[in-house]
Amino acid sequence: MEPRGTLAAFDHYLVAQALRFEGIVSGGTALNLLGILFRPVKECAVVHPRLPEEIRAAARAFAADRRRDGEALADEWLNNGPAVLAKQLPDAWEKRTEGAFRGAALKLQSLCREDFLRVQLFALCDRGLDLADCLAVTPTADELATLLPWVEQQDLNPDWPTHVRATFADLGKNLDHRRCKGGRGAAAGGTCARDS
């Protein structure tokens, strides 16, 4: 799906159904909405809140309508795939979001850069399928060094930290960093604003 066009059509659909939804998204959809990347995606991953059943049902009905019009849109195109990570993000992450899409009935925010990178880097290490998205965000060597300890703590497998460090080093090479640091460091500019 082309995220902005699909979400605009879904917004009209929600208006017709007298439904509203506000959520926080991540992944390829967020990258498209923020103008960082332009490519089709398979889903719109909502980090928060849990999708109410009436919104899930509306999304499935909308997908069925789109398929009748020839678009390949899965029933679960709107989902809570990365929601489990919301519990592991640093405190007050919901306050550090930025606007991504605003319609009449649908309003979507994106994770801020630092939290977005946390989720994408974890996904890269966990599934190995998000390299293109990580490259599109172009994390700096300092950002990778800052976020490495957080990603290392997300799995209790004793081999996980070694795997994470190797994945980060490979990403650093793909980003043409001279050196992907494995230690702690200060995050570069563009990170989340901190609560005072």
HUCORLIN-V387224 format. One line per field, one symbol per residue. ss: DSSP state (a for helix, b for strand, c for the rest). burial: I if it has 24 or more other C-alpha atoms within 12 Angstrom, else O. A space follows every 50 residues. Layout:
ss->???
burial->???
//
This chain:
ss->ccaaaaaaaaaaaaaaccccbbbbbbaaaaaaaccccccccccbbbbbcc ccaaaaaaaaaaaaaaaacccccccccbbcccaaaaccccccaaaacbbb bbcccbbbbbccaaaaaaaaaaaaaaacccaaaaaaacccaaaaaaaaaa aacccccccaaaaaaaaaaaaaaacccccccccccccccccccccc
burial->IIIIOIIIIIIOIIOOOOIIIIIIIIIIIIIIIIOOIOOOIOIIIIIIII IOOOIIOIIIIIIOOIOOOOOOIOOIIIIIIIOOIIOOIOOOIIOIIIII IIIOIIIIIIIIIIIIIIIIIIIIIIOOOIIIIIIIIIIIIIIIIIIIII IIOIOOOOOOIOIIIOIIIIIIOOOOOOOIIIOOOOOOOOIIOOOO
//
